[in-house]
Amino acid sequence: MLDESNALFKQGQADAAEQRLNRILQRVPTHAIARGNLAAVRTLQGRHAEAMQLLQDLVADHPDYLLGRCNLAQMLLEQDAIDDAHALLVGLIEREQLHIQEAFALYGALARVHQAKGETDAVQTLLSHLQSMVEDEDDERRFRQLKRAIDRPNLLQEFSEHLASLVGPGAKRP
């Protein structure tokens, strides 16, 4: 059902994706991925306050869930809460292993934080590291979308597209 909701989300069918996610959450209310994806759906629907609350609750319940922290940081950046966004990301880059999806989320969020602080060298370093991880067309698509979001700051639509790219084809690759 999670795969179905991801496919529906990618197709722009937010309401149908939301129904699938709510079914999952009826069975497993603490399901971190479903909760995070529901926040992405609410963002796509323009329900930003609800998305923010979902992510805040998710991070409170699952503080080690990297994607939730990164997505919340991205939303905080949209509200110019740069220090709060940065605080969510401190130390995460020190993890020994990151799934490619986590790397895109983390490096992207960190790049946006550094961009907001005017630290362009740090932004370029993060993008360079991330680009070196690109292995296939899906990674290349994610990188282009992230680069566009960096080049065009504070565009919630770009963030929504970036979230959609994280649940796209190949997102499960270890």
C-alpha positions in Angstrom: 0.0 0.0 0.0 3.0 2.3 0.6 4.2 1.7 -2.9 0.7 2.5 -4.2 0.6 5.8 -2.3 4.1 6.7 -3.6 3.0 6.1 -7.2 -0.2 8.1 -6.7 1.8 10.9 -5.2 4.2 11.0 -8.1 1.2 11.2 -10.5 -0.1 14.2 -8.6 -3.1 12.2 -7.1 -2.6 13.6 -3.6 -6.1 12.7 -2.4 -5.8 9.0 -3.4 -2.3 8.8 -2.0 -3.6 10.3 1.3 -6.3 7.6 1.5 -3.7 4.9 1.2 -1.5 6.5 3.8 -4.3 6.9 6.2 -5.2 3.2 5.8 -1.6 2.4 6.8 -1.7 4.7 9.7 -5.0 3.2 10.9 -3.1 -0.1 11.2 0.2 1.2 12.4 -0.2 4.8 13.8 3.6 5.2 14.4 4.7 4.2 10.9 7.4 6.8 10.3 7.5 6.6 6.5 3.8 6.8 6.1 3.7 9.8 8.4 6.5 11.5 6.5 4.8 10.8 3.2 1.5 12.1 4.5 3.3 15.4 5.3 4.5 15.5 1.7 1.0 14.9 0.5 -0.3 17.7 2.7 2.4 20.0 1.3 1.3 19.1 -2.2 -2.3 19.9 -1.2 -1.2 23.3 0.1 -1.9 22.3 3.7 1.4 23.5 4.9 0.5 24.0 8.6 -0.8 20.5 8.8 2.4 19.2 7.0 4.6 21.1 9.5 2.7 19.7 12.5 2.9 16.1 11.1 6.7 16.5 10.7 7.2 18.0 14.1 5.2 15.1 15.7 7.2 12.6 13.6 10.5 14.0 14.6 9.4 14.1 18.3 8.3 10.4 18.1 11.2 9.2 15.9 14.2 11.5 16.5 16.6 9.2 14.6 14.5 9.2 11.4 16.8 11.2 9.1 14.3 11.9 6.3 11.8 13.3 8.8 14.4 15.7 10.2 15.5 16.8 6.8 12.0 17.4 5.6 11.2 19.4 8.7 14.4 21.4 8.3 13.4 22.2 4.7 10.0 23.4 5.8 11.5 25.5 8.6 13.8 27.1 6.0 10.7 28.2 4.1 9.7 30.1 7.2 13.2 31.6 7.6 13.8 29.6 10.8 17.4 29.0 9.7 18.8 28.2 13.2 16.0 25.8 14.0 16.5 24.0 10.6 20.2 23.8 11.2 19.8 22.4 14.7 17.7 19.5 13.3 20.6 18.6 11.0 23.6 18.9 13.3 25.6 15.7 13.5 23.6 13.8 10.9 26.4 14.0 8.3 28.6 12.1 10.7 26.6 8.9 10.2 28.8 6.0 8.9 26.3 5.0 6.3 23.6 6.8 4.3 21.1 5.4 1.8 21.3 7.4 -1.4 17.8 8.8 -0.6 19.0 9.9 2.8 22.1 11.5 1.2 20.1 13.5 -1.2 17.7 14.7 1.6 20.5 15.5 4.1 23.0 17.1 1.7 20.1 19.1 0.1 18.8 20.3 3.5 22.4 21.2 4.6 23.0 23.0 1.3 19.8 25.1 1.8 20.9 26.0 5.4 24.3 27.1 4.2 22.7 29.0 1.3 20.4 30.8 3.8 23.4 31.7 5.8 25.2 33.0 2.7 27.9 30.3 2.9 28.2 29.7 -0.8 31.5 27.7 -0.5 29.8 25.2 1.8 26.8 24.9 -0.6 29.1 24.2 -3.5 31.1 21.6 -1.5 27.9 19.8 -0.5 26.6 19.8 -4.1 30.0 18.5 -5.4 30.0 15.7 -2.9 26.4 14.8 -3.8 27.1 14.9 -7.5 29.9 12.4 -7.0 27.3 10.0 -5.6 25.1 10.1 -8.7 25.0 6.6 -10.3 22.0 6.4 -12.5 19.2 8.4 -14.2 17.1 8.6 -11.1 20.0 10.1 -9.1 20.7 12.5 -11.9 17.0 13.6 -11.9 17.1 14.1 -8.1 20.3 16.1 -8.4 18.9 18.4 -11.1 15.8 19.0 -9.0 17.9 19.7 -5.9 20.2 22.0 -7.9 17.1 23.9 -9.2 15.8 24.3 -5.6 19.2 25.7 -4.6 19.4 28.0 -7.6 15.8 29.2 -6.8 15.6 29.5 -3.0 12.4 29.7 -1.0 10.2 28.1 -3.5 7.9 25.7 -1.8 7.0 24.1 -5.1 10.6 23.2 -5.7 10.6 21.5 -2.2 7.4 19.6 -3.2 9.1 18.4 -6.3 12.2 17.3 -4.3 10.0 15.4 -1.9 8.3 13.7 -4.9 11.7 12.7 -6.3 12.6 11.0 -3.1 9.7 8.6 -3.5 10.2 8.1 -7.2 11.6 5.1 -9.1 14.8 3.7 -7.7 14.2 5.3 -4.2 14.6 1.9 -2.6 18.1 1.2 -3.9 20.5 0.5 -1.0 
